[in-house]
Amino acid sequence: MKNNNEKLNLILKHLFKRDEHRELVRAVVIDGVSVYEAERRYGVSINTGTRHTKKYEDHMLYLKNLGINV
């Protein structure tokens, strides 16, 4: 069985191609950094962080609705 960090890495790798986007979502979801700060920290254009965070949250809800405990 995989631990939570391995599951998160697998999901982020599936959803996002660029490392910056993966790290941005990880910072917002796990570390509690604001989307604005994460966009600045990782050099991502404005609103990209919001869009990718929403994509991650929607995917997690989809998995939960399928009955997959992540």
Secondary structure, 3 states (H helix, E strand, C coil): CCCHHHHHHHHHHHHCCCHHHHHHHHHHHCCCCCHHHHHHHHCCCCCHHHHHHHHHHHHHHHHHHCCCCC
